Amino acid sequence: MMKWNIPNVLTLLRIILIPVFVLVFYAPYAWSNLLSTTVFGLAAATDWLDGYLARRLKQSSVFGAFLDPVADKLMIAVALVVLVQDNPNVLFTIPAAIIVGREIAISALREWMSEIGERTKVAVSVIGKIKTAAQMVAILLLLYDHPLGAFPTHDIGLVLIYVAATLTLWSMILYLRAAWPILLGSPKPHRRDDA
């Protein structure tokens, strides 16, 4: 049975905020960009906070370990989709496609490695954490999309999304390199319960 602790509630809150974020983003009001940025920022804060509290309060759980990365990927993918739809050009589409495509590929790799008992070979790396931070900041700036005095949020956000996409490719290469010997060899015997 799932434990209703603070970290798990924060993770579920992040998922609940996804449709709220989309509705606010498309609201026909001048302040919708500020509010959608705030909602995304709140979701990003819960991402950091739930992990911190799970460690600090010793409330880690199997449910949280499963749902936390799912919530992160959903929030980032949805934010990138709405940004590309709002800015339908190659400058936005290329890094968004790289980031979303990498998440799908690495999730599949982790699932397969887990099935054969080699999940630790593709554990989250420091580069992956830096990549996530760059993505979050880039998306926040691109969502806000108005200069803050002399600070060009859009331009800096665009540079950061390319930094994030580059780190995304780099971390994917590191994961694949770690898994490559196993991918080339014969997997350990395992039983599949699914069809």
N, C-alpha and C positions, 0 to 999 in steps of 0.2 A: 504494500500500500504506500502511496506517495506521502512524503512528509511535508506538511504545510509549514515550512520554516521561512524565515525572512528572505534568504537568497532565492528560494524557489518562487516565492510570491513576486519578487522583483523581476525574475526572468519571465514569468507569466505576464506581468505588467508590460514588459517590453513588447511582447507579442500583441497584447491588446492595443498598444499604442500605434501599431502599424496601420489599421484602417482609419484611426483618428488622424494620423499623419497625412494619409492620402486625401481624406475629406477636407482637411484644412488647406493642404497644398492647392487644391482645385477650387477653393472658395473664391467667389468673385469679389474680393475685397482688397483694398490696397495693403492691408496689414497681414494678408495671408502668408506672405513670405517670412515675415517676422515670427508669426505663430508656428508655421511649419518648421522653421529653424529651431524654435524653442522645444517643440515636441520631439524632434530628432535629437536635440541636445539632451533632453531628459532621458530618452531611451539610451543614448550613449553613456550617460552617467550611471544608469542602472546596470549597464554591462560591466563597468568597473566595480561598482559597489557590491553587486551580488557575489562576484568572485572574492572580493576582499572580505566580506562578511562570512562567506562560507568557510574561509580559512581561519579568520579571527575567532568566530564563534564555534568552530569545529562542527559545522552543519553541512558538510559536503554530503551529497547523496547521488545515487545512480541516476535518479530522475533529473537532477540538476546538471550532472555531467553530460547527459544526453541532450537536454533541452537548451542549455546555454548557447552552445555553438550554432544550433538551429535558429534560435532567436536572432543571434548576431547576423547570420547570413541572410535571413529573411529581411531584416531591417535594411541592410546595406543594398541588397538586390532591388528592393522596392524603391528605395531612394534613388538609385541609379536609373531605374526604368523611368521614373517620373521626370528626372532631370534630362534624360535623353529625349523623351517625348516633348519636353518644353524647349529643348535646344537641339532640334533634329539636324545635326551636322556631324561630319566625320570627326571633328575635334573631341566631341563628347562620346561618340559611339565607340571609337577604338578602345580607349581605356576602360569604359564600362564593360565592353565585351570581354576584354582580357580578364578583368576582375571577376565577373560572374562565371566565365568559362573555367577559370582556375579553381574557383570554389567547387564547382560541379566535379571537376576532374579529381581534386584532392579528396573530396568527400567520398567519391567512389573508391579511390585508392585506400583510404583509411578503413572503409568498410571491408574491402577485400583482405587487407592486411590483418584486420581484426579476426576475420573468419579463419585465417590460417595461423592465428596465435602470434602474429608479429607486429601487433599494434604499436608497440613502443618504438619501433624503427621510424615511424612517421609522427612522432609527438610534436606538439606545437613548438616552434623554434623562436628565438629572440627576434629574428628577421620577421617572422609572422606577426609578432606583437607590434613591432615598429610599423609594419605595413598596415595593420588595423588602425593604429593611431593616425597615420597619415591619411587613410581613407576617411576616418571620422571627421578630422579637421577640414579636409578638402570638401566633403559633402556639406558640412555646416556653412562654409564660406560660399559655396555655389548655391545653396538654398537661399541664403540671405540676399546675395546678388546686388547689394547696394553699397557704394563706397562708404567707408567709415572715415570721414575726413579725407586725408590724403591716401588712406590705405585702400588699394584696389582689391576688394574682396573677390570679385569674379576672376581677375587675372591670377591672383595668388592661389585661389581655389583650383583653377585649371592647371597651374604648374604642379600643385600638390597631388592632383588626381593622376597626373603622369608619373610623379614620384611613386605614388602608391601602386600604379600599374607595373612599374619597373620592379619594385620590391616584390610584388605579387609573382612576377615571372621568376625572379631570383629565388624566392622561397619555394616555388613549385619545382625548380631545378634541384634544390637541396633535398626536397622530399623524394623526388624521383631517383636521385642519386643514392639516397639511403635505401630505397626499396629495390633498386635495379638488380642487385645480385639475386634477390628472391624472385623478381619478375622473370629473370632469364632461366632460373632453375625450376625444379619441380616443387610445387607447393606441398606442405605437409598434409597427410591424409586428414580429412575433416568431414563431418557429417553435415549435410544441409537439410534443414527441416522444411524450408520453403520450396514451392514448386518452381 
